[in-house]
Amino acid sequence: MNTKVPLLVLVTLAALSVSSAHGLKSFKIFKDCDDVLKTGHNESGQYLLWTSEKKTLKVHCEHGLNASTVLILQRKFGDISFTRSWAEYQVGFGVSSRDYWAGLETIYKLTNFQGYNVLTFYMQDWLGNNRNVRYSYFHVTDYSQGYRLSVSGYSGSVPDDFSYNNGMPFATFDVGDQKNCAKNQKAGWWFNYCTYTLPTGHYYNGGPYTPSGGFCDGIFWQDWNTYKCAYSLKYLSMVLSTS
């Protein structure tokens, strides 16, 4: 198993001042996404939070009627590839209004310092069926431990296919796992011989697909329907909340 993880390249806020401002809904700095909503900023989008580390963190706040969550992954259009390197999964990629990955370092900070430890999956298939899955505890370690996953407290309208990944470090094609799942399934994820769900898989239009080389590489939730992993969902998002 390749356990060597590249060191995180820390960049100062000053160096990020121009790029961080891009796409922000406000130049104010907030405590959390609920604070954003309570102060009258009703539009979902990217905002700056002030962390317990006394640093700013750029996140996408998704506003509901009475609360706000943080979007960490969205699959919606299939216009970008999720076959990415460790470095890309670490810092994040995409556009939060379209297809998007917030970044492992952001997820680490949210789950360790900001109290965002409740994870919800929102999913839709190509027939318009919507299902949600919630985990009351979600946490990842820092980069030195491979952003190892802890998840528990399942509830939902489709069987639990994510707890199987509990305890696993994140893997990509260049920082691999024991079974080469990341390379074979062409995505970064918390693989465990390999996985029963792949939100970071390839976006296949229409639902059913033929697994590439015998490996399921679509956006699947194994127990969604009788196609098992050979059915790619139309929409999937992962959001974090504090309760």
N, C-alpha and C positions, 0 to 999 in steps of 0.2 A: 504493500500500500504506500502510495506517495503521500507523506504527511508534511512535506515541506511547504510552508505557506509564505508567500512573499510578504515582506514587511509593509505595513500601511504607510503610504506617503502622506504625511501630514502637511496640509496647506493652510496658511494663515488666512484669517478672515479678510485682511487687506488685499491679499492676492486674489481672493474670490469676489471682491466687491462688485465688479462689473457683471460677471456671469451669474452671481447669486441673485442680483436684482432682476434678471430676466424672468418675466412671467409672474412676478409677485403681484398679488392682489392688493397688498398694502406694504408700506415701508416701516410700519410699526413692528415692534417685537412683542410677542405674546407668551403667556405662561404655557398654554396648551391650546388645542383646537376648540375646546369648549369656551375658553376665554375669547377666542376669535369670534365665535358666534354670539356670545353674551355682550360683546362690545359693538354689536351692530353690523359686523361684516358678514352678511348673509350669503355671499357668493362662494360656492365651493371653488377651491383652487389652491395655489401655493402661497404659503405664509412662512414667516420666520418665528421659531419658538426659541425661548431662552431656557437652556438646559441647566440641570443641577451642577454641571461642570463649568458653569458660567461661560458658556459658548452658545452661539446661535446654531440652529439646525433648520434647514429648509425642508418642509414637508408639504404634502398635499392634504389639506383638510377637506373632508367630504361631509357636508352639513346635512343633518336630518331635521325633523321638526323640533326636537327638544335637545338634541345632543349632536356632537360632531366626532367623526372618526378620522383616522389617518389611513390613507390608501397606500399600500406597499406593493401591490401588484395589480395590473389590469391587462386582460386579454380581450380585445374588442374588435379590432380591424385586421390583424395579421399583417401589418405593414412593416414590421421590423423583425429581424431574426433574434431568437433567444439562444442561439448557439454562440455563446460568448465566453471569453476568457475569465479566469479568476479575478483579474484586476477590474474588468468591466462589471462583474457581478458585485464586487466589493463597493464600488462607488455609485453604481446605478446607471440606468440608461433609459432612453425613450422619452415620451412626452406624457405627462400625467393625465391629460384629457383623452389620450388615445391608448396605445400599448406602452406599458411602463413597468419598470422595476426600480424601487426606491433605493436599493443598495443595501448590502449586508451591514455596512458600518452604521447606516441610519437605523436599520432594524435593531441592531445591537444597542444603540443609544436609547431608542424608544422603549425597549423592553427592560433595560437595566437602570435607567435614570429617570424616565418620565412616567413610569407606571402604566404604560400601554401593554398590558399582558393578556388581554382578551382578543382572540382571533376569530374572525368570521369569514367564511367563504360564501360568496354569492355566485350562483351558477345558473346558466340557461342553456338548453339544448336547441337544436335547429327546428324543433316543433313548437317552441315557445314555452316549454315546461321550465319553471323556476324552482330551485331548491337551495336551501341554505344549510350550512354546517357551522357550528360554533364550538370553540374550545375555550374553556374558562381560564386556562393557563397556557401561555405561550412565551417562550424565552429563548434567546440565543446567547452563547458565550462570546468572548472577544475573538479577534483574528488569530491570536496565538494558539487558541484551541480549535481553530477551524470553524468558528461560528456554530458550535455544536447545538443541536436542537433539543429543547425540552417542551413537550406538549402533553396536555391531559385535559380531562373534563369535557368529553365529547357530548354534544347533543345536536340533533338535526333531523332533516327530512329525507336523508339518504344515508346508507350505512357508513360507518367510520372507516375511511381508507387512508387517513393521515397519521394516526397514532403508530402505525407500523414503522414510521420514520423516526420515532422518538429515540433520542440519544445519538443520532448520527451527525457527523460533521458535514458541512457543505462541500460539494464536489463539483468540479468542472472538467472539461476535457484536458486541461493542462495541470490541474491539481486533482488527481483522480481518486477513485474509490477501489475497493478490492476486486469488484467484479467488472470494472470498466463500464459501469452503467452510464456515467456522464458522457463518455465517448460514444457508446453504442446508441444511446437515446438522444444524443445531440442537444443536451440541455444541462444547465446547472440546477442542482437540487440536493436535498438531504437524502441521498440514496442509501437503501438498505437491501441489497440483494434482490430486486432493485427498488421498485416502488409500486404502490397501488394507485397512486395519483401523480400527475405531472402537469401542474399549472404552467410550467415554463416550456412545455412542449411546442411542437410545430403547429401552426394554425392551419388546419385542414378545413376547407369549406364543405358544408353539406352533412357532416356528422360521421358516417361510417368511412373508414379508410383502410388501406392495406399497409400493415406495419412494415417499415423500411428495414430490409435485411432480417426480418423476423423479430425485430425489436419495436415495441410500441413507443412511438415518439410523438404522438399527438397530445392535445390538451385533454387528458382523460381523468375520469373518476371511476375507478374499476367497477364499482357496483351501481353505476348510474342506470344501466340497462343490460340487455342480454348480449350486446356487442362486447361487453367488458372493456378492455383497454383499446379496442379497435374502433372506438367512437370518440371523436374529437368535439368538444363543446364549442358552442357559438360564443359564449361570454363566460368569463370567470374573473372575479376580483378577490383580493385578500385585503381586509381592513382590520386595523387595530383600534381598540377602545380601552378605556380604563375600567369599565364595568359592563 
